[in-house]
């Protein structure tokens, strides 16, 4: 496991659209189809990363609560399943059903979507406004496995709340931190090091 931080895509970036299968129903979905009325949270995640596992239950509750506010959540796994079989779509489906995800869990087999978003780690969070403009990217909160900081989701929740109130979103944003995305051999982004 290589610990890495978010690349922090520039604020204001228009989120790239995508067409990816949802592991639960095998239907193909796009950002345009799934986006929320008031905004959308896109998360690059996976099954096996301890940083994801650490906050998963809190994040599932967070996504469900914000869904009622017109904020949709989309979770994408881009990991190489040949070398990381715990992230295989069949096991993604099992996790989605076990945790009763209120959001689609999409599989980015080609890893093209992760590259388009300049995603670096799991979890990596992106908040888009209703025009699909990036208004927040970074961490859920300051909690990490073993640091004894409570899981609150406050960084992402504050960004969502400000978006809904049409208040400015703080420009000082902290990168997320987690396992590196497991790139397929030869598919690593330029400048990627383990």
Buried (B, 14 or more C-beta within 10 A) or exposed (E): EEEBBBBBBEEEBEBBEBEBBBBBEEEEBEBEEBBBEBBBBBBBBBBBBEBBEBBBEBBBEBBBBBBEBEBBBBBBBBBBBEEBEEBBBEBBBBBBEEEEBBBBBBBBBEBBBBBBBBBBBBBBBBBBBBEBBBBBBBBBBBBBEEEEEEBBBBBBBBBBBBBBEEEEBEEEBBBBBBBBBBBBEEBBBEEEEE
